[in-house]
Amino acid sequence: MTLANAKLRTGAKTDSIEAITAGFEALGYITNPQIATSIYLAQNLEKPLLVEGPPGVGKTELAIATAKYLGLPLVRLQCYEGLDESKALYEWKYGKQLLYTQILRETLGEVLQGARGLSESMNKLHQFSDVFFSEQFLEERPLMKAMRAPAGAVLLIDELDKADQEFESFLLELLSEYQISIPEIGTIKATVKPIVFLTSNNTRELSDALKRRCLHLYIPFPDAALERKIIAARVPDVSVKLRNELVAFIQGLRALDLKKLPAVSETIDWARTLLLLHANTLDPEMVRNTLNVILKFQDDIEAVGAQLTTLTDEALKAAERPLG
């Protein structure tokens, strides 16, 4: 563990935006000034960070890299339609409650011994109902795990736009007060405030109430210079020549009218594919045979295939120009 990480475990903050940039780069995550600044502010202002942008640009990876950089556990909640607090926050251990109910039934005579009348019997039984809804019967889910992490955690609430608006409203208390309310137990405050990331692919508009509680970061598709740096960090064995060519080709594809534009994750996968196939340069036949790595719809593959030679030639020419 680095000295910086050791300090962070004791509650110190990252010293500078420059330290974040260098630290993330050492982990293979290439930031730009906006990303590094947002991480710095989210940690030091103790505010959640809402990260939006198209799929595959590194939103989830940003939270993962932050957890590694800070030496904290990553707690991830994957959102989906119908997600509710029993899956996100906590639920009761029903099997254990049932087992204890059976034991109580077998010893019911001993429990009620000395009770006079129905009222006293009910009072005695009520004492046991409180036990059944106590900490020992509570099953922690991601939100509660992050809140109760003794040294803090990075909490990733991934693809929030896939969840219902009711769940989004449920999050407001956690995002503003770093606390959660359980009717049977009471309010639980964070042991150490987690660093919270919320990601969205913009499939629906998130509420103003949620956005007010968060810092906002939009990650677009990277420009050619940044994407070359990302490939150099993530697939370092790819030659400079091939890296420049494949990035130029991907940049050209993003200028087309496709159902799904290739994201950074596809660029990385394609670089690894070309490396595996011992490619030294792009040629139309190899590109055609590997289009399914970077394009996910057959209509897109056919549209690109019809102009593949032109696109490849343009990429090779772009790669030869002075780099910007």
Secondary structure, 3 states (H helix, E strand, C coil): CCHHHHHHHCCCCCCCHHHHHHHHHHCCCCCCHHHHHHHHHHHHHCCCEEEECCCCCCHHHHHHHHHHHHCCCEEEEECCCCCCHHHHCEEECHHHHHHHHHHHHHCHHHHCCCCCHHHHHHHHHHHHHHHHCCHHHEEECHHHHHHHCCCCCEEEEECHHHCCHHHHHHCHHHHHHCEEEECCCEEEECCCCCEEEEEECCCCCCCHHHHHCCEEEECCCCCHHHHHHHHHHHCCCCCHHHHHHHHHHHHHHCCCCCCCCCCHHHHHHHHHHHHHCCCCCCCHHHHHHCHHHHCCCHHHHHHHHCCHHHHHHHHHHHHHCCCC
